[in-house]
Amino acid sequence: MRALADPDKLAKADFDESAWFYEGYQYAVTEGLKAVAGERPRRQMPRAPSGADWKEDEVYALFPKLSAKFAWR
């Protein structure tokens, strides 16, 4: 929720590229829910995107700290 409220704050977080791409992390939430609920949760796709419209070239101005850290310009 904090990341959604202010995504630019993620620029302060440490980034371990090898851990980020570790495939096991992709299943952690699903497996946790399965363990608690007894079954795998169904994916619910939204009917339409949420949030404000933005253009890709505006992302640098929208999130300047994240852009400075991760963008390929």
N, C-alpha and C positions, 0 to 999 in steps of 0.2 A: 504494500500500500504506500509505503514511503517513496519507493521508486516511481510509482505512478504519479504521486503528488508532485515530485520534483526530480525528474529523470537526470538532470544535470549533476545532482549530488553523487551519482554513480561514478563520476570522474575521479572522485577521491578514493574509491575502492581499489585495493590491489587487484591486479589482473595476472593470473597465472595461466598462460595460454595452453600449456599441456593439460592442466586440470579442466579448463573450460571445454575442451574437446573430448574429454573422457566420456565414452559412450554410456557407461553405467549411470551417470547422473541423469541421463535423459529418461530413465525409467523409475527413478526414485519416488516421485510423487504417485505415479500410477500404482507401483507396488505397495506403497504405504496405504493408499486408499483401499486397495484390494485386501490387504491384511486386516484392516479395520472393518470394512463393509462386507467382506466375504466374496466379493466379485469385482471384476474390473469395471470401472465407471465407463459409461457411454460418453462418447464425445458429442458435445452439443455445439454445433457450428452456428455462429450468429447469422441472422438473415442479412445484415448489412454491417459494414464497419462502424465502429463507434468513435467518438472524439471529433475534434475539429479537422477539417480538410487542410492539407498542406502539400506543397510541391517539394519534390526531392531536393532541389537546389536551395530551398529555404531552411533545410535542417541545420545548416551551419549557424544560422542566426537564432534558431529556436533553442538549440542546445550547444552553446559555444564551448563549454568545458569538455563535454563528451566528444565534440568534433575535434577539438585540439588534441585530445588524447588518442582517438581511434580512427579519425577520418583519413582517407587516402586522397589527398588533393594534389 
